[in-house]
Amino acid sequence: MTNTTSPAILNPIARPEVPQELAENIILTSLNDVYDWARLSSLWPLMYGTACCFIEFAAMIGSRFDFDRFGLVPRNSPRQADLIITSGTITMKMAPALVRLYDQMPNPKYVIAMGACTITGGMFSSDSYSAVRGVDKLIPVDVYLPGCPPRPEAIMDAIVKLRKKIANEHLSERGNLAQTHRLFTAKHTMKAVPPILTGEYLKAPSRQAPPAALAEAMGMAVPALADQVAEPTPISE
C-alpha cells in the first residue's frame, strides 16, 4: 500500500500566508516597530523660544496649520518633553539655561535647530560678541532647519524628517545614540576699559577760557564757558 500523503516541507520557498479569517483580525509586527511608532506619534515639544523664529513656531500651534495632527503636544516642563526646537538666537547668557533644560528632558530626546541664527549665528555671526555660533556646540542636533525665519510649512517638513529618523531606530542601538561629548562656547577674554564719555573734556582750559586769537578774529570778547551757563531761576512761592 502506497502512502499518498505528501511529506511536510520544513523550509518552504514561498512566504507563509495568513488565512483570510485571521488577516482581518490580527496584526503581525515586532515590538521594535510598535515602540518606534508610539514614539514618533507622540512627540511632545518644549515651549521654548528666544527670538523671532518662535513666532513661526507659535503659528504652527494654531488651527491653520494644526500642529496636533502629528501628535505633538506642547509642554511647559522639560521633564515632560522629549523634543526641543531651538527657535531663535542663542546667546552666551542663554546657553547655560538651554543646556540645563536639555539635561532635564528624559531620554530619548531630540533637538531641531530652527533658523540661521541658531545653526550658524546668522546675521550675528560676524560682529556679535554674545551670539553662539551654532547650537550644536551646546547640545546634539538631530535636524537642521535653515531659514530666516523658516515658515511653518518648513517646520512641518522638519517634523516629518525627524519622524522618519525615529522610525529607523532600533531598541538595540539606543546605547549607541547616547551623547558622548559636548562642546561649549568659550568665554570671551575681553578686558574692561574705562568709559570714554566722562565729561572731562568740558573742563579743558581751552573751553574754560577761549584763546585770544579767537576773540581777535571775531572782533569781540568771547566769554568763558562758565559765564555762559545760566543759573537756575528760583521758584517763587
VMD Tcl script that draws the C-alpha trace (Angstrom):
set ca {
  {0.00 0.00 0.00}
  {1.48 3.31 -1.08}
  {1.41 6.43 1.06}
  {-0.42 9.16 -0.88}
  {0.16 11.92 1.68}
  {2.85 14.44 0.72}
  {5.73 14.89 3.14}
  {5.79 18.09 5.24}
  {8.11 20.78 3.94}
  {10.26 22.15 6.74}
  {11.61 25.16 4.84}
  {9.09 26.26 2.22}
  {10.29 28.51 -0.58}
  {7.23 30.74 -0.60}
  {6.37 33.12 2.22}
  {3.74 31.69 4.57}
  {0.40 33.36 4.03}
  {-2.02 34.41 6.76}
  {-5.51 32.96 6.27}
  {-8.23 35.42 5.34}
  {-10.15 34.91 8.58}
  {-7.04 35.87 10.57}
  {-5.80 38.69 8.33}
  {-8.75 40.90 9.24}
  {-8.34 40.50 12.99}
  {-4.63 40.04 13.72}
  {-1.77 42.46 13.15}
  {1.66 40.92 12.91}
  {4.51 43.24 13.81}
  {7.54 43.45 16.03}
  {8.00 45.06 19.40}
  {10.55 47.44 17.95}
  {8.09 48.72 15.32}
  {5.42 49.31 17.94}
  {7.92 51.12 20.14}
  {9.08 53.39 17.31}
  {5.50 54.03 16.15}
  {4.47 55.10 19.65}
  {7.42 57.50 19.99}
  {7.12 59.14 16.58}
  {3.37 59.60 17.05}
  {3.64 61.33 20.44}
  {6.46 63.86 20.25}
  {5.97 66.47 22.95}
  {7.93 69.66 22.17}
  {9.06 72.06 24.84}
  {7.56 75.56 24.79}
  {10.88 77.27 24.28}
  {11.74 80.27 22.12}
  {14.31 83.03 22.25}
  {13.72 85.26 19.20}
  {11.62 85.88 16.09}
  {11.65 82.23 14.93}
  {9.35 81.41 17.83}
  {6.57 83.42 16.12}
  {6.58 80.88 13.29}
  {6.69 78.03 15.79}
  {3.71 79.55 17.63}
  {1.83 79.77 14.33}
  {2.25 76.01 14.00}
  {0.23 75.50 17.15}
  {-2.71 77.48 15.74}
  {-5.68 76.00 13.95}
  {-4.45 76.97 10.47}
  {-1.51 74.57 10.47}
  {-2.87 72.17 13.12}
  {0.27 71.19 14.98}
  {-1.62 68.46 16.86}
  {-2.17 66.32 13.77}
  {1.28 64.80 14.32}
  {0.52 64.03 17.94}
  {2.68 66.92 19.11}
  {1.50 68.35 22.40}
  {3.45 71.42 23.62}
  {4.66 71.07 27.19}
  {5.82 73.76 29.59}
  {8.02 71.46 31.67}
  {11.22 69.90 30.29}
  {10.58 66.80 32.42}
  {7.51 66.05 30.28}
  {9.01 66.92 26.87}
  {11.15 64.85 24.51}
  {11.67 67.42 21.73}
  {13.17 70.90 21.90}
  {13.04 73.28 18.94}
  {15.66 75.99 19.45}
  {13.73 78.76 17.72}
  {15.81 81.92 17.87}
  {19.26 83.26 18.57}
  {21.13 81.58 21.40}
  {23.39 83.93 23.31}
  {26.17 83.06 25.72}
  {23.98 84.22 28.57}
  {21.17 81.88 27.49}
  {23.48 78.92 26.76}
  {23.67 77.58 30.36}
  {19.87 77.72 30.65}
  {19.44 75.84 27.36}
  {21.86 73.11 28.46}
  {20.04 72.83 31.79}
  {16.68 72.42 30.04}
  {18.12 69.77 27.74}
  {19.60 67.83 30.65}
  {16.24 67.82 32.44}
  {14.47 66.21 29.47}
  {14.07 62.42 29.74}
  {15.64 60.06 27.21}
  {15.19 59.54 24.33}
  {15.12 63.22 23.37}
  {15.58 65.11 20.14}
  {16.62 68.59 19.02}
  {15.63 70.63 15.95}
  {17.85 73.66 15.26}
  {15.49 76.21 13.74}
  {16.70 79.29 11.91}
  {20.01 80.58 10.61}
  {20.84 82.32 13.90}
  {20.57 79.03 15.77}
  {22.53 77.00 13.23}
  {25.48 79.32 12.48}
  {24.84 82.59 14.30}
  {23.14 84.09 11.24}
  {23.40 87.84 10.89}
  {25.17 87.98 14.26}
  {27.99 85.61 13.27}
  {30.41 88.33 12.13}
  {30.16 91.22 14.56}
  {28.43 89.93 17.69}
  {30.34 89.14 20.87}
  {27.46 87.34 22.56}
  {25.82 85.10 19.92}
  {26.65 81.38 19.95}
  {27.88 80.27 16.51}
  {25.81 77.12 16.33}
  {23.67 75.45 18.96}
  {25.37 72.13 18.18}
  {28.28 73.38 20.26}
  {25.99 73.07 23.28}
  {23.59 70.19 22.60}
  {23.44 67.50 19.88}
  {21.17 68.40 16.95}
  {19.08 65.85 15.03}
  {17.54 68.02 12.30}
  {18.77 71.37 10.95}
  {16.04 73.73 9.70}
  {17.56 76.72 7.84}
  {15.75 79.96 7.11}
  {15.31 83.45 8.48}
  {12.77 82.66 9.76}
  {11.52 79.31 8.41}
  {7.86 79.11 7.50}
  {5.50 76.84 9.48}
  {5.42 74.52 6.46}
  {9.20 74.12 6.81}
  {8.76 73.17 10.47}
  {6.26 70.51 9.42}
  {8.81 69.14 6.94}
  {11.44 69.02 9.69}
  {8.99 67.15 11.93}
  {8.36 64.60 9.15}
  {12.11 64.05 8.70}
  {12.53 63.61 12.45}
  {9.70 61.06 12.48}
  {11.46 59.10 9.73}
  {14.65 59.12 11.75}
  {12.83 57.84 14.84}
  {11.12 55.12 12.78}
  {14.52 53.76 11.68}
  {15.91 53.47 15.19}
  {16.24 50.09 16.88}
  {15.99 49.17 20.52}
  {19.40 47.51 20.49}
  {21.03 50.72 19.21}
  {19.82 53.02 21.95}
  {23.12 52.78 23.76}
  {24.97 54.00 20.66}
  {22.77 57.09 20.42}
  {23.80 58.43 23.81}
  {25.78 61.64 23.83}
  {29.47 61.07 24.43}
  {30.87 64.61 24.34}
  {29.73 68.19 24.31}
  {31.39 71.37 23.16}
  {30.82 74.63 24.99}
  {31.35 78.10 23.60}
  {34.49 79.51 25.20}
  {34.13 82.63 27.29}
  {35.50 85.78 25.78}
  {38.71 87.25 27.13}
  {37.84 90.89 26.59}
  {39.17 93.42 29.07}
  {37.02 96.08 30.62}
  {38.05 99.59 29.61}
  {37.13 102.85 31.31}
  {34.31 104.85 29.74}
  {35.20 107.43 27.12}
  {32.45 109.97 27.74}
  {33.35 111.12 31.22}
  {32.78 114.87 30.79}
  {36.41 115.73 31.47}
  {36.74 117.40 28.09}
  {34.28 120.06 29.23}
  {36.77 121.10 31.91}
  {39.62 121.65 29.45}
  {41.41 125.05 29.74}
  {40.62 125.86 26.11}
  {36.89 125.60 26.85}
  {37.02 127.46 30.15}
  {38.99 130.37 28.67}
  {38.80 130.68 24.85}
  {42.09 131.53 23.13}
  {42.87 135.18 22.42}
  {43.22 134.53 18.69}
  {39.54 133.57 18.57}
  {38.49 136.82 20.18}
  {40.66 138.84 17.77}
  {39.22 137.04 14.76}
  {35.66 137.65 15.93}
  {36.34 141.25 16.85}
  {34.59 140.86 20.16}
  {35.22 139.42 23.57}
  {34.27 135.74 23.95}
  {33.07 134.96 27.45}
  {34.29 131.87 29.23}
  {32.20 128.72 29.25}
  {31.49 129.06 32.93}
  {29.96 132.50 32.33}
  {27.60 131.13 29.65}
  {25.94 128.63 31.98}
  {22.77 130.23 33.28}
  {21.98 129.96 36.91}
  {18.72 128.20 37.70}
  {15.87 130.56 38.41}
  {14.47 130.07 41.89}
  {10.80 129.28 42.09}
  {8.92 132.00 43.90}
  {6.39 130.95 46.42}
}
mol new
graphics top color blue
foreach p $ca { graphics top sphere $p radius 0.5 }
foreach p [lrange $ca 0 end-1] q [lrange $ca 1 end] { graphics top cylinder $p $q radius 0.2 }
display resetview
